[in-house]
């Protein structure tokens, strides 16, 4: 597969040009990559008006993902905002109300985007009343849509979530389409799912739009991401998509990240073979850990999430033990540690991790329960709260006040409260559990 963006910049450097253009380093080597860091010079195309090398590279990615695929150099956050902007455009074209039903574990970017775009949001909760995941059952969604006085324009879910739980995307998509509702998926942690021996990618499972953080699970620089549109149900022009990106994006997208996405297309051609070899290694590791007494969470193939309290440690203590062995985890909180695994790791790395985990002595389980879950009272819209004057108070003085800024006590899971909701005593207890000692509240 050709790599048009990278090839153009290599050719440009061979000419040894006198750079009277941005960036200011002029290609001089300070960190080692500057020669490849360019701007929109003649021939370099433009991300939001792509018709040359960027367009060609995006078409290569589209073929690999069997979708209409567009690049982001500002992560899935940028792709989520563009996706929601397109959804608003779709709602207006179809004379639908700008209402989204969203699983409660939506990323903070979703919250800020619906505020900026003035969407109304109805939150969908897990039936298990937990902060740890928010897997929506298809039959539950079906019943809710059947009884709804006002149907949403879209349902928004996160799958896989940070802990490695995967939703039933195929079934959820069928339910949504039964009611002429779009299914949007934050697939930030699952770009690689397309390239499993049997694809589990949301686009292949029937969703209408989704985002992938390429940089999270592929050999792509931080910030490289995709927005995928289904070929089957949406008829946006490419220019519509680019305008949605332009609305929220920097006018100086990184050509280093664009090259990284471009070169990743070559990697993706071989990824199924790599995963076929790598996943059995991970499965063997997980089985050894289970046999050694570990409780593992989630069903995502390339994520390892350990419920550490069952093994006798807080997540914080467990991560500290591993840091002493030069193992740096993706995430930890009082309850979990999360490891992200890709074929870029060596088999010896996986064996080292396995050995270190097995050597950690198991202790008596910690039986401290999570604070009880409670459904919040909504005082005002997300938009109104987010754009209101606020003050910061100690958490104990916040009871009865309205949260001004989105607060996520445990990043992989469900926010304790979202801006516009009233802080009650149970919420304060939860904030303290996650070490949050102050809040921004509406003045």
C-alpha positions as CSV (number, residue, x, y, z in Angstrom):
1,X,0.0,0.0,0.0
2,X,1.2,3.5,-0.9
3,X,2.0,6.0,1.8
4,X,1.4,9.3,0.0
5,X,1.8,11.7,2.9
6,X,5.1,10.2,4.1
7,X,6.4,9.8,0.6
8,X,5.7,13.5,-0.2
9,X,7.6,14.7,2.9
10,X,10.6,12.3,2.3
11,X,10.8,13.7,-1.3
12,X,10.6,17.2,0.0
13,X,13.4,16.7,2.4
14,X,15.6,15.2,-0.4
15,X,15.4,18.5,-2.2
16,X,17.1,20.2,0.8
17,X,14.7,23.1,0.6
18,X,15.2,26.6,2.1
19,X,12.2,26.7,4.5
20,X,10.8,30.2,4.4
21,X,7.5,28.8,5.9
22,X,6.3,27.5,9.2
23,X,7.2,25.8,11.6
24,X,9.8,28.1,13.1
25,X,12.4,25.3,13.6
26,X,12.9,25.3,9.8
27,X,13.7,21.6,9.8
28,X,16.7,22.0,12.1
29,X,17.1,19.0,14.4
30,X,16.4,19.8,18.0
31,X,14.5,16.7,19.0
32,X,15.2,14.7,15.9
33,X,11.9,14.7,14.0
34,X,11.8,18.3,12.8
35,X,12.6,17.6,9.1
36,X,9.3,15.7,8.9
37,X,7.3,18.5,10.6
38,X,5.9,20.7,7.8
39,X,2.8,22.8,7.1
40,X,0.4,23.2,4.2
41,X,2.9,24.0,1.5
42,X,2.2,23.4,-2.1
43,X,1.6,19.7,-2.7
44,X,1.1,18.9,1.0
45,X,-2.7,19.1,0.8
46,X,-4.9,20.4,3.6
47,X,-6.7,18.2,6.2
48,X,-10.0,20.1,6.1
49,X,-10.0,20.5,2.3
50,X,-8.3,17.2,1.4
51,X,-8.1,16.5,-2.3
52,X,-4.5,15.3,-2.8
53,X,-2.1,13.2,-0.7
54,X,-4.3,13.4,2.5
55,X,-7.4,12.4,0.6
56,X,-5.5,9.5,-1.0
57,X,-4.3,8.3,2.4
58,X,-7.8,8.6,3.9
59,X,-9.1,6.5,1.0
60,X,-6.5,3.8,1.8
61,X,-7.7,3.8,5.4
62,X,-11.3,3.6,4.2
63,X,-10.6,0.5,2.2
64,X,-8.9,-1.1,5.2
65,X,-11.9,-0.3,7.6
66,X,-14.6,-0.8,4.9
67,X,-16.1,2.5,5.9
68,X,-15.8,6.2,5.1
69,X,-12.8,7.0,7.2
70,X,-11.4,10.5,8.0
71,X,-8.3,11.4,10.0
72,X,-8.1,13.4,13.2
73,X,-4.8,14.8,14.6
74,X,-6.5,15.8,17.8
75,X,-7.6,12.4,19.1
76,X,-11.0,10.9,19.3
77,X,-12.1,14.0,21.2
78,X,-12.0,15.9,17.9
79,X,-13.8,13.0,16.1
80,X,-16.5,12.9,18.8
81,X,-17.2,16.6,18.4
82,X,-17.4,16.2,14.6
83,X,-19.6,13.1,14.9
84,X,-22.1,15.0,17.1
85,X,-22.0,18.0,14.8
86,X,-22.9,15.7,11.9
87,X,-25.7,14.2,14.1
88,X,-27.1,17.6,14.7
89,X,-27.0,18.3,10.9
90,X,-28.8,14.9,10.4
91,X,-31.5,15.8,13.0
92,X,-32.2,19.1,11.2
93,X,-32.4,17.4,7.8
94,X,-34.8,14.8,9.1
95,X,-36.8,17.2,11.3
96,X,-35.9,15.3,14.4
97,X,-35.4,16.9,17.8
98,X,-31.7,17.3,19.0
99,X,-32.1,14.7,21.7
100,X,-29.5,12.0,22.4
101,X,-29.7,9.1,24.7
102,X,-26.3,8.3,26.0
103,X,-24.9,5.6,28.2
104,X,-23.8,7.3,31.5
105,X,-20.1,6.4,31.0
106,X,-19.7,8.9,28.1
107,X,-16.3,10.6,27.9
108,X,-16.0,14.2,29.1
109,X,-15.6,15.3,25.5
110,X,-19.1,14.1,24.8
111,X,-20.4,16.3,27.7
112,X,-18.6,19.4,26.5
113,X,-19.7,18.7,22.9
114,X,-23.4,18.4,23.7
115,X,-23.1,21.6,25.7
116,X,-21.6,23.5,22.7
117,X,-24.0,22.0,20.2
118,X,-27.0,22.5,22.6
119,X,-28.2,18.8,22.5
120,X,-30.6,17.5,25.1
121,X,-29.3,14.3,26.8
122,X,-31.2,11.5,28.4
123,X,-28.8,9.3,30.4
124,X,-28.9,5.5,30.2
125,X,-27.8,3.6,33.3
126,X,-26.5,0.2,33.9
127,X,-29.1,-2.1,35.5
128,X,-26.5,-3.0,38.1
129,X,-26.4,0.5,39.7
130,X,-22.6,0.7,39.5
131,X,-20.0,3.3,38.8
132,X,-17.8,0.7,37.2
133,X,-19.4,0.1,33.8
134,X,-22.5,1.0,31.8
135,X,-23.4,-1.8,29.5
136,X,-26.8,-1.3,28.1
137,X,-28.9,-4.4,27.3
138,X,-30.6,-4.4,23.9
139,X,-34.0,-5.5,25.3
140,X,-33.8,-2.7,27.9
141,X,-33.1,-0.2,25.1
142,X,-35.9,-1.7,23.0
143,X,-38.4,-1.3,25.7
144,X,-37.3,2.2,26.5
145,X,-37.6,3.3,22.8
146,X,-40.9,1.6,22.5
147,X,-42.3,3.6,25.5
148,X,-40.6,6.9,24.6
149,X,-42.8,9.9,24.1
150,X,-40.0,11.5,22.1
151,X,-37.5,9.4,20.2
152,X,-33.9,10.5,20.2
153,X,-32.0,11.2,17.0
154,X,-29.2,8.9,18.2
155,X,-28.1,6.6,21.0
156,X,-24.5,7.0,22.1
157,X,-22.4,4.3,23.8
158,X,-18.8,3.6,24.7
159,X,-17.5,0.3,23.7
160,X,-15.0,-1.0,24.6
161,X,-14.9,0.9,27.9
162,X,-11.8,1.7,29.8
163,X,-12.0,-1.5,31.8
164,X,-12.4,-3.7,28.7
165,X,-16.1,-4.3,28.7
166,X,-17.6,-4.6,25.2
167,X,-21.2,-3.8,24.5
168,X,-23.6,-5.9,22.3
169,X,-23.1,-3.5,19.4
170,X,-24.8,-5.7,16.8
171,X,-27.9,-6.1,18.8
172,X,-28.0,-2.5,19.9
173,X,-27.6,-1.4,16.3
174,X,-30.6,-3.5,15.2
175,X,-32.7,-2.0,18.0
176,X,-31.8,1.5,17.1
177,X,-32.5,1.0,13.4
178,X,-35.9,-0.5,14.2
179,X,-36.9,2.9,15.5
180,X,-35.0,4.9,12.8
181,X,-32.4,6.0,15.4
182,X,-28.7,6.3,14.8
183,X,-26.2,4.4,16.9
184,X,-23.0,6.3,17.6
185,X,-20.1,4.5,19.3
186,X,-17.0,5.8,21.1
187,X,-14.6,3.0,20.0
188,X,-11.6,4.9,21.2
189,X,-10.0,1.8,22.7
190,X,-10.9,-0.5,19.8
191,X,-9.3,0.5,16.5
192,X,-7.7,-3.0,16.3
193,X,-11.0,-4.8,16.6
194,X,-11.5,-4.5,12.8
195,X,-8.4,-6.7,12.3
196,X,-9.3,-9.6,14.6
197,X,-9.7,-12.9,12.7
198,X,-13.5,-12.1,13.0
199,X,-14.0,-8.4,13.1
200,X,-15.6,-6.9,16.2
201,X,-15.4,-3.4,15.0
202,X,-18.6,-1.3,15.6
203,X,-18.9,-0.4,11.9
204,X,-18.9,-4.0,10.9
205,X,-21.4,-4.7,13.7
206,X,-23.9,-2.1,12.3
207,X,-23.2,1.3,14.0
208,X,-23.7,4.4,12.0
209,X,-20.7,6.4,13.1
210,X,-17.8,5.7,15.5
211,X,-14.4,7.1,16.5
212,X,-11.2,5.2,17.0
213,X,-8.2,6.5,18.8
214,X,-5.6,4.9,16.5
215,X,-2.8,6.0,18.9
216,X,-4.3,4.0,21.8
217,X,-3.9,0.5,20.3
218,X,-1.9,1.0,17.0
219,X,1.6,2.2,16.3
220,X,0.5,5.8,15.8
221,X,1.6,9.0,17.4
222,X,-0.5,10.4,20.3
223,X,-3.4,12.3,18.8
224,X,-3.9,10.2,15.7
225,X,-7.5,9.1,15.4
226,X,-10.2,8.1,13.0
227,X,-13.9,9.0,12.4
228,X,-15.7,6.2,10.6
229,X,-19.0,6.6,8.8
230,X,-21.1,3.6,7.7
231,X,-21.5,3.3,4.0
232,X,-25.0,2.0,4.4
233,X,-27.2,4.6,6.1
234,X,-25.6,8.1,6.0
235,X,-25.2,10.3,2.9
236,X,-23.1,13.1,4.1
237,X,-20.7,14.7,1.6
238,X,-17.0,14.5,2.4
239,X,-17.2,18.3,2.6
240,X,-19.9,18.0,5.3
241,X,-17.6,15.8,7.4
242,X,-14.6,18.1,6.9
243,X,-16.7,21.2,7.9
244,X,-17.7,19.3,11.1
245,X,-14.0,18.8,11.9
246,X,-13.1,22.3,11.0
247,X,-15.7,23.7,13.4
248,X,-13.7,22.3,16.4
249,X,-10.2,21.7,15.1
250,X,-6.9,23.5,15.0
251,X,-6.0,25.2,11.7
252,X,-2.5,23.8,12.2
253,X,-3.0,20.0,12.2
254,X,0.2,18.0,12.8
255,X,1.9,16.5,9.8
256,X,3.8,14.3,12.0
257,X,0.6,12.7,13.2
258,X,-0.8,12.6,9.6
259,X,2.4,10.7,8.5
260,X,1.9,8.3,11.4
261,X,-1.7,7.6,10.4
262,X,-0.5,7.2,6.8
263,X,2.3,4.7,7.7
264,X,-0.2,2.8,9.9
265,X,-2.1,1.8,6.8
266,X,0.9,-0.5,5.9
267,X,0.9,-1.9,9.4
268,X,-2.9,-2.6,9.3
269,X,-2.5,-4.7,6.1
270,X,-0.6,-7.2,8.3
271,X,-2.3,-6.7,11.6
272,X,-4.7,-9.7,11.4
273,X,-1.6,-12.0,11.1
274,X,0.0,-10.2,14.0
275,X,-3.1,-10.5,16.2
276,X,-3.5,-14.2,15.3
277,X,-0.1,-14.8,16.7
278,X,-0.4,-12.4,19.7
279,X,-3.8,-13.0,21.1
280,X,-3.1,-16.7,22.2
281,X,-0.1,-15.3,24.1
282,X,-2.4,-12.9,26.0
283,X,-5.0,-15.6,26.5
284,X,-2.4,-17.9,28.0
285,X,-1.2,-15.1,30.4
286,X,-4.8,-14.4,31.5
287,X,-5.4,-18.0,32.2
288,X,-2.3,-18.3,34.3
289,X,-3.4,-15.2,36.3
290,X,-6.8,-16.7,36.9
291,X,-5.3,-19.9,38.1
292,X,-3.1,-17.9,40.4
293,X,-6.2,-16.3,42.0
294,X,-6.6,-13.1,40.1
295,X,-10.0,-11.7,39.3
296,X,-10.0,-10.3,35.8
297,X,-12.6,-7.8,34.4
298,X,-13.9,-7.4,30.9
299,X,-13.8,-9.3,27.6
300,X,-11.7,-7.1,25.4
301,X,-8.9,-9.2,23.8
302,X,-6.0,-6.7,24.3
303,X,-6.8,-5.3,27.7
304,X,-5.9,-6.7,31.1
305,X,-7.9,-5.3,34.0
306,X,-7.4,-6.7,37.5
307,X,-9.8,-6.2,40.4
308,X,-7.0,-5.8,42.9
309,X,-9.1,-5.7,46.2
310,X,-10.0,-9.3,45.6
311,X,-6.3,-10.0,45.7
312,X,-5.8,-8.0,48.9
313,X,-4.5,-4.6,47.5
314,X,-5.9,-1.3,46.5
315,X,-5.3,-0.4,42.9
316,X,-2.9,2.3,44.1
317,X,-0.8,-0.1,46.2
318,X,-0.8,-2.6,43.4
319,X,0.4,-0.1,40.8
320,X,3.2,1.0,43.2
321,X,4.4,-2.6,43.5
322,X,4.6,-2.9,39.7
323,X,6.3,0.5,39.3
324,X,9.2,-0.9,41.5
325,X,9.5,-3.6,38.9
326,X,9.7,-1.0,36.1
327,X,6.2,-1.9,34.9
328,X,4.1,1.2,34.2
329,X,0.3,0.6,34.0
330,X,-2.2,2.5,31.9
331,X,-4.5,3.3,34.8
332,X,-5.2,2.6,38.5
333,X,-7.7,3.7,41.0
334,X,-8.8,2.3,44.4
335,X,-10.3,-0.8,42.8
336,X,-8.5,-1.6,39.5
337,X,-5.3,-1.6,37.5
338,X,-5.5,-1.5,33.7
339,X,-2.9,-2.8,31.3
340,X,-3.1,-2.1,27.5
341,X,-1.5,-4.8,25.4
342,X,-0.5,-4.6,21.7
343,X,1.7,-6.7,19.3
344,X,4.3,-3.9,19.6
345,X,5.2,-5.5,23.0
346,X,7.6,-8.4,22.8
347,X,6.7,-11.9,24.0
348,X,9.4,-11.5,26.7
349,X,7.6,-8.3,27.9
350,X,4.4,-10.3,28.4
351,X,6.3,-13.1,30.2
352,X,8.0,-10.6,32.5
353,X,4.6,-9.0,33.4
354,X,3.2,-12.5,34.0
355,X,6.1,-13.5,36.2
356,X,5.9,-10.2,38.2
357,X,2.2,-10.6,38.8
358,X,2.4,-14.2,39.9
359,X,5.2,-13.3,42.4
360,X,3.0,-10.7,44.2
361,X,1.7,-12.5,47.3
362,X,-2.0,-12.8,47.6
363,X,-3.4,-11.3,50.8
364,X,-6.8,-11.3,52.5
365,X,-9.4,-9.7,50.2
366,X,-10.3,-6.1,51.0
367,X,-14.1,-5.9,51.6
368,X,-14.6,-2.2,51.4
369,X,-17.6,-1.6,49.2
370,X,-18.1,1.2,46.7
371,X,-20.4,4.0,48.0
372,X,-24.0,3.3,47.2
373,X,-25.1,4.5,43.7
374,X,-27.9,7.1,43.5
375,X,-29.6,8.7,40.6
376,X,-29.0,12.5,40.5
377,X,-31.5,15.3,40.4
378,X,-31.1,17.6,37.4
379,X,-31.4,21.3,38.1
380,X,-30.4,22.8,34.7
381,X,-29.2,21.7,31.3
382,X,-25.6,20.7,30.7
383,X,-25.1,23.7,28.5
384,X,-26.5,26.2,31.0
385,X,-24.4,24.8,33.8
386,X,-21.2,24.6,31.9
387,X,-21.5,28.2,30.7
388,X,-22.5,29.7,34.1
389,X,-20.3,31.5,36.5
390,X,-18.9,29.2,39.2
391,X,-16.9,29.0,42.4
392,X,-14.8,26.3,43.9
393,X,-15.8,25.0,47.4
394,X,-14.6,22.2,49.7
395,X,-16.6,19.1,49.0
396,X,-18.3,19.2,52.4
397,X,-19.8,22.6,51.7
398,X,-21.2,21.5,48.3
399,X,-24.3,19.6,49.5
400,X,-27.4,21.2,47.8
401,X,-25.3,23.1,45.2
402,X,-25.4,22.5,41.5
403,X,-22.2,21.1,39.8
404,X,-20.8,23.5,37.3
405,X,-18.1,21.5,35.6
406,X,-18.2,17.9,34.5
407,X,-16.7,15.7,37.2
408,X,-15.5,12.2,36.6
409,X,-14.4,10.5,39.8
410,X,-13.2,7.3,38.0
411,X,-12.2,8.0,34.4
412,X,-12.9,4.6,33.0
413,X,-16.4,4.5,34.3
414,X,-19.5,6.5,35.2
415,X,-19.3,10.1,36.4
416,X,-20.6,10.6,39.9
417,X,-22.3,13.8,38.7
418,X,-22.5,15.8,35.5
419,X,-22.7,19.5,35.3
420,X,-26.2,20.8,36.0
421,X,-26.9,18.1,38.6
422,X,-27.5,18.6,42.3
423,X,-24.8,17.5,44.8
424,X,-26.3,15.4,47.6
425,X,-24.7,13.6,50.5
426,X,-24.3,10.3,48.7
427,X,-22.4,12.1,45.9
428,X,-20.1,13.7,48.5
429,X,-19.4,10.3,49.9
430,X,-18.5,9.1,46.4
431,X,-16.3,12.1,45.7
432,X,-14.3,11.4,48.8
433,X,-13.9,7.7,47.9
434,X,-12.1,8.8,44.7
435,X,-10.1,11.5,46.5
436,X,-12.0,14.5,45.2
437,X,-12.0,17.1,47.9
438,X,-13.4,20.2,46.1
439,X,-16.0,20.9,43.4
440,X,-16.9,23.7,41.0
441,X,-20.4,24.8,41.7
442,X,-22.8,27.3,40.2
443,X,-22.6,30.7,42.0
